[in-house]
Amino acid sequence: MFLNLKIYIKKVMLPKELKPKSLFNLIRLGKDNDGGYLICKHSLEEASCLVSFGIDDDFSFEEDFKDKNNIEVLAFDRSVNNRFFLKKTFFSLLKLNITHFYKNLINHLKFKKFFDGKNNFFFRKRIGKGGTITAPYISIEEIIKLTKKNSQIFFKIDIEGSEYRILDDLVKNSKMISGIAIEFHTCDINMERIIKFIKNIDLTLVHIHANNWGGYGINDIPVSLELSFSRKPLLISNELYFPHQLDQKNNAKINNIELKFSNY
């Protein structure tokens, strides 16, 4: 059984378009394991605004970004409000898990302190128009209008499949983007859309990492892939290796997903 698992892991093969051309100067932002992303250091330094789609209860990436570049932060997540945090805190208490109770309580207070409405803003809005969902929606164009004039925006995107609804808008407004960290979902059935985005966006693909929480889909393609892009990436070497030394397994308890790329 374990032998078969090892063989299965080695079968992962991605299209060549998903392989960065070189090794770039990357840094890791966010907490350990799930929630952290590798991005180009220059993209962070060039950004004058951070726009984050998908927060849940983890804003460690936003905190790290802010710590290294004290700029305006605009975050969007339809599912997060006071009730969201109170529910987490209540269930921890109900289960008599005092550690999680205090952890959730403190995290809620930190969230309210960070998104204070002065320089860090949180919007309970949905990203990605379409379908029958009638929740409040905001477009990329409207978000850009909320930023300071002539901003260079860094986008962090993890919106559980709705990323496909905004890819064309990102391409359309790419001149205003310093960098992107985006998690693609259901990659095995959306590979053509991902490749199209890589080809059309006026940015360089600088990093790729498979989220091992998602496992494998059709043709052994990882279900979830984290990609990072930069407008002016700083080259370190033409020798590329995977995983990057700063990469971490999203789920620390299971095997990492080994990435290989086709030559055609």
N, C-alpha and C positions, 0 to 999 in steps of 0.2 A: 504493500500500500504506500509506504513512504517513498519507495523507489519510483513509483508511478507519479507521485506528487512532484518529485524533483524533475522528472522528465517533462511534466506538464508545465512547470514554471519556465523551463528553457524554451518552450515553444512560442513565447510571445514575440510577435514580429509586427512592427509599426511601419507605415509608409515613410519613405525617406524625407518627405516634406516636414515631418514632425521632429526631425533631428536638427538641433542648433548647428550652425556652421563652425563655430569655434568655442573656446572656453573664454568666458567673459568675467569681469570683476563683479562678483555677486556677493550679497550679504543676506543673512537670514533675519526676518522680522516675524514676531509673533511667538507664542508659547511653544514649548517642545511638542514634538509629534503633531497630532492633528491641530490645525490652526495656524501653523507657521508656513511662510512662503519664502522662496529665494527670489530676490529681485536684483536688478542692476543698480549698483550704488549710484551711478551717475543719474539714473532716472529719478531716484529719490532726491538727489541734490538739486536737480533742475525743476522739480515740481513746485508749483506755487499753491496747489490745492490737492487734497486727497479726497476722492469720492469712493465710498465703500458701499457695495450692494451685498446684503446678507450679513447679519451680525450675530443673531441668536443671542447667547449669553457670553460670547467670547469677543472681546474688543482688544485683545493683546497686540494684534498687528497694528491697529490704529494707534495704540499707546506707544509702541516702539517707533513707528514712523514719526509721530509727533515729537518724540524725544530726540530724534536725530535731525529733524527738519521742522521747526516750529511754525507750521502753516495751518491754514483753515482746513477743518475736517467736516465733510458732509456725509452722513451715514443714513442708509435707507433699509428698512426691514418692516414689512407689513405685520409680521407675527409677534413683534416685541412691544410690550407695554408694561405698566405696573403689575397688572394681573398676571402676566407671564412670569415675572420674577417672584411674585408672592405665591403663586402656585408651586413653583419649585421649592421655595422655602417651606411651605406648608407640608408638602409631601415628605420632605426630609424630617420634619418634626414628627409627622405621623408614623414614620418608620423608626422613630427613636434614634435616628442617625444624627447625633449632635454635631459631629464634625462637618457633615454636609450642610446642616442647618446654618451654622455660622459662616461657612464658606459661601453659601448662596446669599445670605443676608449681606455680608460684606461686599460681595460682587455687585449686588443691586445698588448699594450705596456708592460704590466706585463708579458704576455706570452713570448714575445721576450726577456725580461730581464731574466726570469727564465730559459728558455731553451737557454742558452748562448753558448752551444757547448764546454764548458770547463769541467764542471762536471755534467751538466744536458743536455741530448741530446734528440732531437726530430727527428723521422724518419717518412717520409710520405710513409709508407709501409703498405700493407695489411697483416693481420694475418688470416690464415686458408685457406689452399690449397684445390682446388677442384672446380668443376662446370665449367662454360664457361667464367667466369670473368678473364680477362687477365691483371688486374692491378698488379703492382709490388708486389711480395709476398716474405716474409721472414719466414723462419722456426724457430722453437724453438731451434734447434741445432745451427743455425747460430747466433741467439740472444745470446745464452750462450757463444759462442766464442767471442762476443763483450764485455762481462763482464770481470772483473778481474779474474785471475786464482784462482780456488778454492773458488769462491764466493758462499755465501748462498743468494739465490735470493728470494725476496718477489714479488709475482705476483699480480697485480690488473687487473682484466679482466672484461670488459663490451663492448662486440663487437657484440651485437644485433643478436645473433644466431650462429655466427661463432665459438663460444666457443666449440661447439661439434666437430669441425674439429681438435682441438688441445688437446683434453682430453687424448688420448693415448700417445701423446708426453710428456705431463705433468707427467703422471704416469711413463713413461720410464725414465725421468730425475728427479724424485722426491727426490733423495738423495741430490740434489743441491738446494732444495727449503726449505726456513725457514717458509713460510706461503703463503696462497692464500686468496684473497677476490675476489669472482667471482659471477657475476650475470648470472643466467641461464634464458633463454627465452623459450617461448612455452613449459613450463614445463609439461603441461597436456598431450602432445603427445610425450614427451621425457623422461618420468619418469624412464623408465628402464635404459636408458643411464646414467642418473644422479646417480641412485642407484649403477650401475656398477662402476662408477667413485669413489664414496664414499668408496666402498669396496676395490678397487684396489690401490688407492693412499696411499702412505706411510706417511700419515698425519692424524691428529685427527680433526674431525668436531667439531668446537667450538661455532658456532653461525649460526642461520638461521633467516631470516627476509623476509617477503613478500612485494614486491613493489606494493603498492596499485594503481599505475598508470595503471598496467596491467590488473587488475580485475581478473575475474574467467574464467576458460576454462572448458573442459570436466570433468564431475564428480566433479565440484566445486573445482578443483585444481587451485591454483593461477597461472596465466600465467607467472609471473616473480618472481623468488626467489633469494635472495642474501645469499650466503653461505660463511663462513670463515673457514679456516683450519690452523692448526699450527703443527709444528714438535714437539715442547716441550711445550705444554700448561701448564700454571700455574693454578692448581686447587684451587678454592675458597670454593666450597660447592657441596655436592651431591644433594642439593635441587635446582631444575631447575624451572624457571618460564618464561612465555611469556606474553607480550613482555619484553625484557630486559629493565632495567631502563634507559639505554642510547639510546634505539631505538627511532627513530622519523619517523613519517609518511612521505613517499616520496612526496605525494601530501597532503599538510596540510589542504586542503579544503574538503576532503572526508573521509569517514570512513576508519579506519585501517582494515586490514585483520587478523582476529583471527586464530591462528594456533592451530590445534589439531592433535594428532598422533594416529595411530592405534596401537594395542597391538600385532598384528600378521601379 
